[in-house]
Amino acid sequence: MRLSVCIPVYGVERYVERCARSLFAQTLKDGVEFVFVDDCTKDGSMDVIRRVLAEFPGRQPQVKLLRHDRNRGLMAARRTALAAATGAWTIHCDSDDWVDPDLYEKMHAKITAEGADVV
């Protein structure tokens, strides 16, 4: 795995669809994984993610949906995602954000071209 994208999820039902679509529509198709951590959200955020993921069947093997047993907060969700990440590089994306379709492909190209540790 080259890149792991870590996404904490709590109370973002209104925004997470745009986030998930932007992640699953990335031009970087191979070597990327998406690690979503449900921090015991009380809304339908995870249902939205599952619904969007169903529209991207090729991405399903690249997605990890993890759940905390109780709400532990943003930093704990980030740590859980990092612990489950298998990529050589990790990226954090908040669940109310979205990214350009070629962002991770460009980042990976920059990493490999320059041997960078951070982009």
N, CA, C and O atoms as a GROMACS GRO file, in nm:
protein
  476
    1MET      N    1   0.084  -0.118   0.000
    1MET     CA    2   0.000   0.000   0.000
    1MET      C    3   0.088   0.124   0.000
    1MET      O    4   0.184   0.133   0.077
    2ARG      N    5   0.056   0.218  -0.086
    2ARG     CA    6   0.134   0.341  -0.094
    2ARG      C    7   0.078   0.450  -0.003
    2ARG      O    8   0.151   0.509   0.076
    3LEU      N    9  -0.053   0.476  -0.015
    3LEU     CA   10  -0.114   0.586   0.060
    3LEU      C   11  -0.231   0.537   0.144
    3LEU      O   12  -0.314   0.459   0.097
    4SER      N   13  -0.238   0.584   0.267
    4SER     CA   14  -0.353   0.559   0.353
    4SER      C   15  -0.416   0.693   0.385
    4SER      O   16  -0.349   0.784   0.433
    5VAL      N   17  -0.545   0.706   0.357
    5VAL     CA   18  -0.619   0.827   0.388
    5VAL      C   19  -0.704   0.798   0.511
    5VAL      O   20  -0.787   0.708   0.510
    6CYS      N   21  -0.682   0.875   0.618
    6CYS     CA   22  -0.747   0.854   0.746
    6CYS      C   23  -0.859   0.957   0.765
    6CYS      O   24  -0.835   1.078   0.757
    7ILE      N   25  -0.981   0.908   0.790
    7ILE     CA   26  -1.097   0.996   0.798
    7ILE      C   27  -1.176   0.966   0.925
    7ILE      O   28  -1.240   0.861   0.935
    8PRO      N   29  -1.174   1.057   1.025
    8PRO     CA   30  -1.257   1.041   1.144
    8PRO      C   31  -1.402   1.080   1.110
    8PRO      O   32  -1.425   1.171   1.030
    9VAL      N   33  -1.498   1.010   1.170
    9VAL     CA   34  -1.639   1.037   1.139
    9VAL      C   35  -1.718   1.056   1.268
    9VAL      O   36  -1.725   0.966   1.352
   10TYR      N   37  -1.777   1.176   1.281
   10TYR     CA   38  -1.868   1.201   1.392
   10TYR      C   39  -1.955   1.321   1.357
   10TYR      O   40  -1.904   1.432   1.338
   11GLY      N   41  -2.084   1.300   1.348
   11GLY     CA   42  -2.180   1.409   1.330
   11GLY      C   43  -2.164   1.488   1.201
   11GLY      O   44  -2.181   1.610   1.201
   12VAL      N   45  -2.132   1.421   1.092
   12VAL     CA   46  -2.108   1.491   0.966
   12VAL      C   47  -2.201   1.446   0.853
   12VAL      O   48  -2.167   1.455   0.736
   13GLU      N   49  -2.317   1.397   0.890
   13GLU     CA   50  -2.410   1.345   0.790
   13GLU      C   51  -2.436   1.444   0.677
   13GLU      O   52  -2.450   1.404   0.562
   14ARG      N   53  -2.441   1.572   0.709
   14ARG     CA   54  -2.468   1.676   0.606
   14ARG      C   55  -2.352   1.692   0.508
   14ARG      O   56  -2.374   1.740   0.397
   15TYR      N   57  -2.230   1.654   0.546
   15TYR     CA   58  -2.112   1.684   0.466
   15TYR      C   59  -2.040   1.562   0.410
   15TYR      O   60  -1.969   1.573   0.309
   16VAL      N   61  -2.056   1.448   0.472
   16VAL     CA   62  -1.970   1.334   0.443
   16VAL      C   63  -1.991   1.276   0.303
   16VAL      O   64  -1.901   1.212   0.249
   17GLU      N   65  -2.106   1.296   0.244
   17GLU     CA   66  -2.126   1.244   0.108
   17GLU      C   67  -2.029   1.311   0.011
   17GLU      O   68  -1.966   1.243  -0.071
   18ARG      N   69  -2.016   1.441   0.020
   18ARG     CA   70  -1.923   1.512  -0.069
   18ARG      C   71  -1.779   1.465  -0.045
   18ARG      O   72  -1.702   1.447  -0.140
   19CYS      N   73  -1.745   1.446   0.080
   19CYS     CA   74  -1.611   1.397   0.115
   19CYS      C   75  -1.588   1.259   0.054
   19CYS      O   76  -1.489   1.238  -0.016
   20ALA      N   77  -1.678   1.165   0.081
   20ALA     CA   78  -1.661   1.028   0.032
   20ALA      C   79  -1.654   1.023  -0.120
   20ALA      O   80  -1.571   0.952  -0.176
   21ARG      N   81  -1.741   1.097  -0.186
   21ARG     CA   82  -1.738   1.098  -0.333
   21ARG      C   83  -1.603   1.149  -0.385
   21ARG      O   84  -1.548   1.095  -0.481
   22SER      N   85  -1.551   1.253  -0.321
   22SER     CA   86  -1.424   1.308  -0.368
   22SER      C   87  -1.310   1.210  -0.344
   22SER      O   88  -1.214   1.206  -0.422
   23LEU      N   89  -1.318   1.131  -0.239
   23LEU     CA   90  -1.214   1.032  -0.212
   23LEU      C   91  -1.224   0.914  -0.309
   23LEU      O   92  -1.124   0.873  -0.368
   24PHE      N   93  -1.344   0.860  -0.325
   24PHE     CA   94  -1.361   0.742  -0.409
   24PHE      C   95  -1.343   0.772  -0.558
   24PHE      O   96  -1.318   0.680  -0.637
   25ALA      N   97  -1.355   0.898  -0.596
   25ALA     CA   98  -1.338   0.937  -0.737
   25ALA      C   99  -1.195   0.975  -0.771
   25ALA      O  100  -1.169   1.027  -0.880
   26GLN      N  101  -1.101   0.952  -0.681
   26GLN     CA  102  -0.962   0.987  -0.706
   26GLN      C  103  -0.906   0.917  -0.831
   26GLN      O  104  -0.941   0.803  -0.860
   27THR      N  105  -0.822   0.988  -0.903
   27THR     CA  106  -0.759   0.930  -1.022
   27THR      C  107  -0.655   0.825  -0.985
   27THR      O  108  -0.624   0.738  -1.066
   28LEU      N  109  -0.600   0.832  -0.865
   28LEU     CA  110  -0.509   0.728  -0.816
   28LEU      C  111  -0.595   0.607  -0.781
   28LEU      O  112  -0.669   0.609  -0.683
   29LYS      N  113  -0.585   0.503  -0.861
   29LYS     CA  114  -0.674   0.387  -0.845
   29LYS      C  115  -0.613   0.277  -0.760
   29LYS      O  116  -0.685   0.212  -0.684
   30ASP      N  117  -0.485   0.254  -0.771
   30ASP     CA  118  -0.420   0.144  -0.700
   30ASP      C  119  -0.329   0.196  -0.591
   30ASP      O  120  -0.275   0.307  -0.600
   31GLY      N  121  -0.312   0.116  -0.487
   31GLY     CA  122  -0.217   0.150  -0.382
   31GLY      C  123  -0.266   0.255  -0.285
   31GLY      O  124  -0.186   0.318  -0.216
   32VAL      N  125  -0.397   0.273  -0.279
   32VAL     CA  126  -0.453   0.370  -0.185
   32VAL      C  127  -0.560   0.299  -0.102
   32VAL      O  128  -0.635   0.216  -0.153
   33GLU      N  129  -0.565   0.335   0.026
   33GLU     CA  130  -0.671   0.283   0.111
   33GLU      C  131  -0.735   0.399   0.186
   33GLU      O  132  -0.671   0.501   0.211
   34PHE      N  133  -0.860   0.380   0.222
   34PHE     CA  134  -0.936   0.481   0.293
   34PHE      C  135  -0.981   0.420   0.426
   34PHE      O  136  -1.054   0.321   0.428
   35VAL      N  137  -0.938   0.481   0.536
   35VAL     CA  138  -0.969   0.428   0.669
   35VAL      C  139  -1.064   0.525   0.739
   35VAL      O  140  -1.022   0.631   0.786
   36PHE      N  141  -1.191   0.488   0.745
   36PHE     CA  142  -1.292   0.567   0.813
   36PHE      C  143  -1.308   0.514   0.955
   36PHE      O  144  -1.318   0.393   0.975
   37VAL      N  145  -1.311   0.604   1.053
   37VAL     CA  146  -1.331   0.563   1.192
   37VAL      C  147  -1.457   0.631   1.245
   37VAL      O  148  -1.463   0.753   1.261
   38ASP      N  149  -1.557   0.548   1.271
   38ASP     CA  150  -1.683   0.593   1.330
   38ASP      C  151  -1.661   0.609   1.480
   38ASP      O  152  -1.642   0.511   1.552
   39ASP      N  153  -1.664   0.733   1.527
   39ASP     CA  154  -1.644   0.761   1.669
   39ASP      C  155  -1.779   0.764   1.741
   39ASP      O  156  -1.807   0.854   1.820
   40CYS      N  157  -1.862   0.663   1.711
   40CYS     CA  158  -1.996   0.649   1.769
   40CYS      C  159  -2.087   0.766   1.733
   40CYS      O  160  -2.158   0.822   1.816
   41THR      N  161  -2.082   0.802   1.605
   41THR     CA  162  -2.168   0.910   1.559
   41THR      C  163  -2.314   0.873   1.581
   41THR      O  164  -2.353   0.757   1.568
   42LYS      N  165  -2.394   0.973   1.615
   42LYS     CA  166  -2.536   0.949   1.645
   42LYS      C  167  -2.625   0.976   1.525
   42LYS      O  168  -2.746   0.956   1.532
   43ASP      N  169  -2.565   1.020   1.414
   43ASP     CA  170  -2.645   1.047   1.295
   43ASP      C  171  -2.620   0.938   1.190
   43ASP      O  172  -2.565   0.833   1.222
   44GLY      N  173  -2.661   0.962   1.069
   44GLY     CA  174  -2.650   0.863   0.963
   44GLY      C  175  -2.524   0.874   0.879
   44GLY      O  176  -2.522   0.830   0.764
   45SER      N  177  -2.419   0.930   0.936
   45SER     CA  178  -2.295   0.950   0.859
   45SER      C  179  -2.242   0.820   0.798
   45SER      O  180  -2.205   0.818   0.680
   46MET      N  181  -2.237   0.715   0.875
   46MET     CA  182  -2.182   0.588   0.825
   46MET      C  183  -2.272   0.527   0.718
   46MET      O  184  -2.222   0.464   0.625
   47ASP      N  185  -2.402   0.544   0.730
   47ASP     CA  186  -2.494   0.496   0.626
   47ASP      C  187  -2.468   0.569   0.495
   47ASP      O  188  -2.471   0.508   0.388
   48VAL      N  189  -2.442   0.699   0.504
   48VAL     CA  190  -2.410   0.776   0.383
   48VAL      C  191  -2.283   0.723   0.319
   48VAL      O  192  -2.278   0.704   0.197
   49ILE      N  193  -2.180   0.699   0.399
   49ILE     CA  194  -2.053   0.647   0.346
   49ILE      C  195  -2.076   0.512   0.277
   49ILE      O  196  -2.026   0.490   0.167
   50ARG      N  197  -2.152   0.423   0.340
   50ARG     CA  198  -2.179   0.292   0.281
   50ARG      C  199  -2.257   0.305   0.150
   50ARG      O  200  -2.230   0.233   0.054
   51ARG      N  201  -2.352   0.396   0.146
   51ARG     CA  202  -2.432   0.418   0.024
   51ARG      C  203  -2.343   0.468  -0.090
   51ARG      O  204  -2.353   0.420  -0.203
   52VAL      N  205  -2.257   0.564  -0.061
   52VAL     CA  206  -2.167   0.617  -0.165
   52VAL      C  207  -2.069   0.509  -0.208
   52VAL      O  208  -2.042   0.494  -0.327
   53LEU      N  209  -2.015   0.434  -0.114
   53LEU     CA  210  -1.921   0.328  -0.147
   53LEU      C  211  -1.984   0.224  -0.239
   53LEU      O  212  -1.915   0.169  -0.325
   54ALA      N  213  -2.111   0.196  -0.222
   54ALA     CA  214  -2.180   0.100  -0.309
   54ALA      C  215  -2.178   0.145  -0.455
   54ALA      O  216  -2.189   0.062  -0.545
   55GLU      N  217  -2.166   0.275  -0.478
   55GLU     CA  218  -2.159   0.329  -0.614
   55GLU      C  219  -2.019   0.316  -0.674
   55GLU      O  220  -2.001   0.340  -0.794
   56PHE      N  221  -1.921   0.280  -0.592
   56PHE     CA  222  -1.782   0.265  -0.636
   56PHE      C  223  -1.732   0.124  -0.600
   56PHE      O  224  -1.646   0.110  -0.514
   57PRO      N  225  -1.785   0.021  -0.666
   57PRO     CA  226  -1.750  -0.116  -0.626
   57PRO      C  227  -1.601  -0.146  -0.634
   57PRO      O  228  -1.551  -0.229  -0.558
   58GLY      N  229  -1.529  -0.082  -0.723
   58GLY     CA  230  -1.386  -0.104  -0.734
   58GLY      C  231  -1.309  -0.053  -0.613
   58GLY      O  232  -1.197  -0.097  -0.588
   59ARG      N  233  -1.368   0.037  -0.538
   59ARG     CA  234  -1.303   0.092  -0.419
   59ARG      C  235  -1.328   0.008  -0.294
   59ARG      O  236  -1.255   0.022  -0.196
   60GLN      N  237  -1.428  -0.077  -0.296
   60GLN     CA  238  -1.467  -0.149  -0.174
   60GLN      C  239  -1.352  -0.223  -0.107
   60GLN      O  240  -1.342  -0.217   0.016
   61PRO      N  241  -1.263  -0.293  -0.181
   61PRO     CA  242  -1.152  -0.360  -0.113
   61PRO      C  243  -1.051  -0.263  -0.051
   61PRO      O  244  -0.969  -0.303   0.031
   62GLN      N  245  -1.057  -0.137  -0.090
   62GLN     CA  246  -0.962  -0.038  -0.041
   62GLN      C  247  -1.013   0.039   0.081
   62GLN      O  248  -0.945   0.128   0.132
   63VAL      N  249  -1.132   0.005   0.128
   63VAL     CA  250  -1.196   0.081   0.235
   63VAL      C  251  -1.204  -0.001   0.362
   63VAL      O  252  -1.246  -0.117   0.362
   64LYS      N  253  -1.164   0.063   0.471
   64LYS     CA  254  -1.180   0.004   0.604
   64LYS      C  255  -1.279   0.092   0.679
   64LYS      O  256  -1.261   0.214   0.688
   65LEU      N  257  -1.383   0.030   0.734
   65LEU     CA  258  -1.481   0.100   0.816
   65LEU      C  259  -1.466   0.048   0.959
   65LEU      O  260  -1.504  -0.065   0.990
   66LEU      N  261  -1.409   0.131   1.044
   66LEU     CA  262  -1.383   0.093   1.182
   66LEU      C  263  -1.480   0.167   1.274
   66LEU      O  264  -1.531   0.273   1.238
   67ARG      N  265  -1.504   0.111   1.393
   67ARG     CA  266  -1.595   0.176   1.486
   67ARG      C  267  -1.541   0.167   1.628
   67ARG      O  268  -1.498   0.061   1.674
   68HIS      N  269  -1.543   0.280   1.696
   68HIS     CA  270  -1.509   0.282   1.838
   68HIS      C  271  -1.625   0.224   1.919
   68HIS      O  272  -1.740   0.231   1.876
   69ASP      N  273  -1.596   0.168   2.034
   69ASP     CA  274  -1.700   0.113   2.120
   69ASP      C  275  -1.772   0.223   2.199
   69ASP      O  276  -1.881   0.201   2.252
   70ARG      N  277  -1.710   0.340   2.207
   70ARG     CA  278  -1.769   0.458   2.272
   70ARG      C  279  -1.706   0.581   2.209
   70ARG      O  280  -1.598   0.572   2.150
   71ASN      N  281  -1.770   0.694   2.223
   71ASN     CA  282  -1.715   0.818   2.169
   71ASN      C  283  -1.588   0.854   2.244
   71ASN      O  284  -1.589   0.868   2.366
   72ARG      N  285  -1.479   0.868   2.170
   72ARG     CA  286  -1.349   0.896   2.232
   72ARG      C  287  -1.286   1.026   2.184
   72ARG      O  288  -1.181   1.066   2.234
   73GLY      N  289  -1.348   1.091   2.088
   73GLY     CA  290  -1.297   1.220   2.042
   73GLY      C  291  -1.214   1.211   1.916
   73GLY      O  292  -1.172   1.103   1.873
   74LEU      N  293  -1.192   1.327   1.857
   74LEU     CA  294  -1.124   1.338   1.728
   74LEU      C  295  -0.984   1.278   1.728
   74LEU      O  296  -0.949   1.202   1.639
   75MET      N  297  -0.904   1.312   1.826
   75MET     CA  298  -0.766   1.262   1.826
   75MET      C  299  -0.760   1.110   1.841
   75MET      O  300  -0.675   1.046   1.779
   76ALA      N  301  -0.848   1.053   1.920
   76ALA     CA  302  -0.852   0.907   1.933
   76ALA      C  303  -0.893   0.844   1.800
   76ALA      O  304  -0.839   0.740   1.762
   77ALA      N  305  -0.986   0.905   1.731
   77ALA     CA  306  -1.027   0.852   1.599
   77ALA      C  307  -0.911   0.859   1.500
   77ALA      O  308  -0.892   0.767   1.421
   78ARG      N  309  -0.836   0.966   1.504
   78ARG     CA  310  -0.718   0.978   1.416
   78ARG      C  311  -0.614   0.870   1.452
   78ARG      O  312  -0.555   0.808   1.363
   79ARG      N  313  -0.592   0.848   1.580
   79ARG     CA  314  -0.495   0.746   1.623
   79ARG      C  315  -0.541   0.606   1.582
   79ARG      O  316  -0.459   0.524   1.539
   80THR      N  317  -0.670   0.578   1.593
   80THR     CA  318  -0.723   0.449   1.551
   80THR      C  319  -0.701   0.430   1.401
   80THR      O  320  -0.661   0.322   1.358
   81ALA      N  321  -0.726   0.532   1.323
   81ALA     CA  322  -0.706   0.524   1.178
   81ALA      C  323  -0.559   0.501   1.146
   81ALA      O  324  -0.526   0.418   1.061
   82LEU      N  325  -0.471   0.573   1.213
   82LEU     CA  326  -0.327   0.556   1.190
   82LEU      C  327  -0.282   0.414   1.225
   82LEU      O  328  -0.199   0.356   1.154
   83ALA      N  329  -0.335   0.359   1.332
   83ALA     CA  330  -0.297   0.224   1.373
   83ALA      C  331  -0.342   0.120   1.270
   83ALA      O  332  -0.277   0.016   1.254
   84ALA      N  333  -0.451   0.146   1.201
   84ALA     CA  334  -0.503   0.052   1.102
   84ALA      C  335  -0.445   0.075   0.963
   84ALA      O  336  -0.458  -0.010   0.875
   85ALA      N  337  -0.382   0.190   0.942
   85ALA     CA  338  -0.328   0.225   0.810
   85ALA      C  339  -0.210   0.135   0.774
   85ALA      O  340  -0.126   0.103   0.858
   86THR      N  341  -0.205   0.095   0.648
   86THR     CA  342  -0.096   0.010   0.601
   86THR      C  343  -0.010   0.078   0.496
   86THR      O  344   0.086   0.019   0.447
   87GLY      N  345  -0.042   0.201   0.460
   87GLY     CA  346   0.033   0.272   0.357
   87GLY      C  347   0.168   0.320   0.404
   87GLY      O  348   0.192   0.339   0.523
   88ALA      N  349   0.256   0.339   0.308
   88ALA     CA  350   0.388   0.395   0.338
   88ALA      C  351   0.374   0.542   0.380
   88ALA      O  352   0.457   0.593   0.456
   89TRP      N  353   0.271   0.609   0.330
   89TRP     CA  354   0.242   0.748   0.365
   89TRP      C  355   0.099   0.756   0.412
   89TRP      O  356   0.013   0.683   0.365
   90THR      N  357   0.075   0.847   0.506
   90THR     CA  358  -0.061   0.868   0.556
   90THR      C  359  -0.103   1.011   0.532
   90THR      O  360  -0.024   1.105   0.536
   91ILE      N  361  -0.231   1.024   0.509
   91ILE     CA  362  -0.292   1.153   0.482
   91ILE      C  363  -0.416   1.163   0.570
   91ILE      O  364  -0.489   1.065   0.585
   92HIS      N  365  -0.439   1.278   0.629
   92HIS     CA  366  -0.561   1.299   0.707
   92HIS      C  367  -0.657   1.383   0.624
   92HIS      O  368  -0.618   1.482   0.562
   93CYS      N  369  -0.782   1.341   0.624
   93CYS     CA  370  -0.887   1.416   0.557
   93CYS      C  371  -1.005   1.424   0.652
   93CYS      O  372  -1.057   1.320   0.694
   94ASP      N  373  -1.047   1.543   0.687
   94ASP     CA  374  -1.164   1.556   0.773
   94ASP      C  375  -1.288   1.518   0.694
   94ASP      O  376  -1.295   1.540   0.573
   95SER      N  377  -1.386   1.463   0.762
   95SER     CA  378  -1.505   1.411   0.694
   95SER      C  379  -1.599   1.520   0.645
   95SER      O  380  -1.698   1.490   0.579
   96ASP      N  381  -1.570   1.645   0.677
   96ASP     CA  382  -1.649   1.755   0.620
   96ASP      C  383  -1.569   1.830   0.513
   96ASP      O  384  -1.608   1.939   0.470
   97ASP      N  385  -1.457   1.773   0.470
   97ASP     CA  386  -1.375   1.831   0.363
   97ASP      C  387  -1.391   1.748   0.237
   97ASP      O  388  -1.451   1.640   0.239
   98TRP      N  389  -1.338   1.798   0.127
   98TRP     CA  390  -1.333   1.723   0.002
   98TRP      C  391  -1.205   1.761  -0.069
   98TRP      O  392  -1.143   1.863  -0.038
   99VAL      N  393  -1.166   1.676  -0.164
   99VAL     CA  394  -1.038   1.698  -0.233
   99VAL      C  395  -1.059   1.693  -0.384
   99VAL      O  396  -1.155   1.634  -0.434
  100ASP      N  397  -0.966   1.757  -0.456
  100ASP     CA  398  -0.969   1.752  -0.602
  100ASP      C  399  -0.945   1.609  -0.648
  100ASP      O  400  -0.877   1.533  -0.580
  101PRO      N  401  -1.000   1.571  -0.763
  101PRO     CA  402  -0.993   1.432  -0.809
  101PRO      C  403  -0.852   1.378  -0.830
  101PRO      O  404  -0.831   1.257  -0.822
  102ASP      N  405  -0.757   1.464  -0.856
  102ASP     CA  406  -0.621   1.415  -0.882
  102ASP      C  407  -0.522   1.449  -0.770
  102ASP      O  408  -0.401   1.436  -0.788
  103LEU      N  409  -0.572   1.491  -0.655
  103LEU     CA  410  -0.484   1.534  -0.546
  103LEU      C  411  -0.387   1.424  -0.504
  103LEU      O  412  -0.266   1.448  -0.497
  104TYR      N  413  -0.437   1.305  -0.477
  104TYR     CA  414  -0.349   1.200  -0.425
  104TYR      C  415  -0.256   1.146  -0.532
  104TYR      O  416  -0.145   1.102  -0.501
  105GLU      N  417  -0.298   1.148  -0.656
  105GLU     CA  418  -0.208   1.108  -0.765
  105GLU      C  419  -0.093   1.209  -0.777
  105GLU      O  420   0.022   1.169  -0.794
  106LYS      N  421  -0.124   1.336  -0.768
  106LYS     CA  422  -0.020   1.440  -0.774
  106LYS      C  423   0.073   1.431  -0.653
  106LYS      O  424   0.195   1.446  -0.666
  107MET      N  425   0.017   1.408  -0.537
  107MET     CA  426   0.100   1.396  -0.417
  107MET      C  427   0.195   1.278  -0.429
  107MET      O  428   0.313   1.288  -0.396
  108HIS      N  429   0.142   1.165  -0.475
  108HIS     CA  430   0.226   1.046  -0.489
  108HIS      C  431   0.336   1.069  -0.593
  108HIS      O  432   0.449   1.026  -0.573
  109ALA      N  433   0.303   1.136  -0.703
  109ALA     CA  434   0.403   1.166  -0.806
  109ALA      C  435   0.515   1.254  -0.748
  109ALA      O  436   0.632   1.234  -0.778
  110LYS      N  437   0.478   1.351  -0.667
  110LYS     CA  438   0.576   1.440  -0.605
  110LYS      C  439   0.664   1.363  -0.507
  110LYS      O  440   0.786   1.384  -0.502
  111ILE      N  441   0.604   1.276  -0.430
  111ILE     CA  442   0.680   1.194  -0.335
  111ILE      C  443   0.784   1.110  -0.409
  111ILE      O  444   0.901   1.107  -0.371
  112THR      N  445   0.741   1.043  -0.513
  112THR     CA  446   0.833   0.954  -0.584
  112THR      C  447   0.936   1.031  -0.664
  112THR      O  448   1.052   0.988  -0.670
  113ALA      N  449   0.899   1.142  -0.724
  113ALA     CA  450   0.994   1.219  -0.804
  113ALA      C  451   1.105   1.278  -0.719
  113ALA      O  452   1.220   1.287  -0.762
  114GLU      N  453   1.071   1.320  -0.598
  114GLU     CA  454   1.169   1.389  -0.514
  114GLU      C  455   1.216   1.308  -0.395
  114GLU      O  456   1.300   1.355  -0.318
  115GLY      N  457   1.164   1.188  -0.379
  115GLY     CA  458   1.201   1.108  -0.263
  115GLY      C  459   1.162   1.176  -0.133
  115GLY      O  460   1.229   1.162  -0.031
  116ALA      N  461   1.053   1.248  -0.137
  116ALA     CA  462   1.009   1.329  -0.023
  116ALA      C  463   0.951   1.243   0.089
  116ALA      O  464   0.892   1.137   0.064
  117ASP      N  465   0.969   1.289   0.210
  117ASP     CA  466   0.905   1.225   0.326
  117ASP      C  467   0.773   1.294   0.357
  117ASP      O  468   0.681   1.232   0.412
  118VAL      N  469   0.763   1.421   0.322
  118VAL     CA  470   0.644   1.500   0.352
  118VAL      C  471   0.608   1.582   0.228
  118VAL      O  472   0.696   1.638   0.162
  119VAL      N  473   0.480   1.588   0.197
  119VAL     CA  474   0.432   1.672   0.086
  119VAL      C  475   0.322   1.760   0.141
  119VAL      O  476   0.264   1.840   0.068
   0.00000   0.00000   0.00000
